[in-house]
Amino acid sequence: MFKRIRANFLTGTLIVVPLVLTFWFLYFIIDKLNLLLLEPIANILGGWAPAENIEVVSKIFIFLLLLIGLTLIGFATRIIILRNIFGFGEKILYRLPMISNIYRTIKEISFAFFAQKTSIFQRVVLIEYPRKGIYQLGFVTSETKGEAQEKLGKKILNIFVPTTPNPTSGVLVLVPLEETITLCMSVAGAMKMVISGGTVVPKAHNGDTEDRSVTFKEKGSQGN
């Protein structure tokens, strides 16, 4: 019981904390920019915008400036000198308790799905692991080659079995092809299920490749 509560707590923390911190940071930045720039920009735009709408127009202009600024920062990180500066800040994040785990997990997942041209995971399968009768979600990474393939004498798949709620850690298992069950769910949908500890379950696709998810709460309401 305690382990289940602890797993649910960690899952909720992993999902909620980054969102809260992100929205709080954006709110803080926008609020400070309004204090510093609202009056000067309102004076500049006074000749082009109606007087009754000047404050709204000025805030929209400040928001656009923030978006442009964030885009330029992203571009600037490609420069080696600035990349070293951001690298120093990243090292500080890695030393902070709890935040380091969250940051590292989000970064590695983002890199796996967005930075690489092709996903390292080919498809999602079910395997009986760690023993018969117990099933685990696994991600096929490749077909086994070399000595392992020669010794076993059959088609073997390299399958990564992730842990919950941190899917960047896990185990590599070598499973015969005939002992795997291929699923239609997308890699992203399966990853959501792993991170949420099973509280978010992708719907059966029935050939549809669109990624859709349903929670247990939603399933209960549908039954009613």
ZIFENNOR-V32299 format. One record per residue. RES is the residue in three letters. PSI is psi as a letter, one per 30 degrees, with the letter a starting at -180 (999 if undefined). OMEGA is omega in whole degrees, 0 to 359 (999 if undefined). Layout:
BEGIN
{{RES PSI OMEGA} {RES PSI OMEGA}}
END
This chain:
BEGIN
{{MET e 181} {PHE e 180} {LYS e 179} {ARG e 178} {ILE e 180} {ARG e 179} {ALA e 178} {ASN e 179} {PHE e 180} {LEU e 178} {THR e 178} {GLY e 179} {THR e 181} {LEU e 182} {ILE e 190} {VAL e 187} {VAL e 179} {PRO e 179} {LEU e 180} {VAL e 180} {LEU e 180} {THR e 180} {PHE e 178} {TRP e 180} {PHE e 179} {LEU e 178} {TYR e 180} {PHE e 181} {ILE e 181} {ILE e 179} {ASP e 180} {LYS e 178} {LEU e 177} {ASN e 180} {LEU e 185} {LEU e 192} {LEU f 187} {LEU e 183} {GLU e 179} {PRO e 181} {ILE e 177} {ALA e 178} {ASN e 181} {ILE e 182} {LEU f 184} {GLY e 182} {GLY f 184} {TRP f 183} {ALA k 177} {PRO k 185} {ALA e 183} {GLU f 181} {ASN g 187} {ILE e 181} {GLU e 179} {VAL e 180} {VAL e 181} {SER e 179} {LYS e 177} {ILE e 179} {PHE e 178} {ILE e 179} {PHE e 177} {LEU e 176} {LEU e 178} {LEU e 179} {LEU e 179} {ILE e 180} {GLY e 179} {LEU e 177} {THR e 179} {LEU e 177} {ILE e 178} {GLY e 178} {PHE e 183} {ALA f 181} {THR f 177} {ARG f 177} {ILE k 188} {ILE e 184} {ILE e 181} {LEU e 178} {ARG e 177} {ASN e 179} {ILE e 178} {PHE e 178} {GLY e 177} {PHE e 177} {GLY e 179} {GLU e 178} {LYS e 177} {ILE e 179} {LEU e 181} {TYR f 181} {ARG f 182} {LEU k 179} {PRO k 177} {MET e 180} {ILE e 181} {SER e 180} {ASN e 180} {ILE e 182} {TYR e 181} {ARG e 180} {THR e 181} {ILE e 181} {LYS e 183} {GLU e 178} {ILE e 179} {SER e 180} {PHE e 182} {ALA e 186} {PHE f 188} {PHE e 185} {ALA e 181} {GLN k 182} {LYS e 178} {THR k 182} {SER k 178} {ILE f 179} {PHE k 183} {GLN e 180} {ARG l 182} {VAL k 179} {VAL l 170} {LEU k 176} {ILE l 176} {GLU j 184} {TYR k 7} {PRO g 176} {ARG l 178} {LYS k 180} {GLY f 177} {ILE k 185} {TYR k 179} {GLN k 170} {LEU k 179} {GLY l 179} {PHE k 179} {VAL k 179} {THR e 180} {SER l 174} {GLU k 182} {THR k 179} {LYS l 172} {GLY b 188} {GLU e 180} {ALA e 179} {GLN e 182} {GLU e 182} {LYS e 185} {LEU f 175} {GLY g 177} {LYS l 181} {LYS j 183} {ILE k 178} {LEU k 171} {ASN j 184} {ILE k 177} {PHE k 178} {VAL j 184} {PRO l 176} {THR l 178} {THR k 3} {PRO g 182} {ASN j 185} {PRO f 178} {THR f 173} {SER l 182} {GLY a 181} {VAL l 174} {LEU k 178} {VAL k 178} {LEU j 188} {VAL k 174} {PRO k 183} {LEU e 184} {GLU f 179} {GLU g 177} {THR k 176} {ILE j 182} {THR k 179} {LEU l 179} {CYS f 182} {MET k 180} {SER l 177} {VAL e 180} {ALA e 179} {GLY e 178} {ALA e 180} {MET e 176} {LYS e 180} {MET e 180} {VAL e 183} {ILE e 183} {SER f 181} {GLY g 179} {GLY g 179} {THR f 174} {VAL j 185} {VAL k 178} {PRO k 177} {LYS l 174} {ALA k 187} {HIS e 184} {ASN h 178} {GLY f 178} {ASP k 184} {THR f 180} {GLU k 182} {ASP j 178} {ARG k 183} {SER l 177} {VAL k 178} {THR l 179} {PHE e 180} {LYS e 179} {GLU e 179} {LYS e 178} {GLY e 180} {SER e 179} {GLN e 180} {GLY f 178} {ASN 999 999}}
END
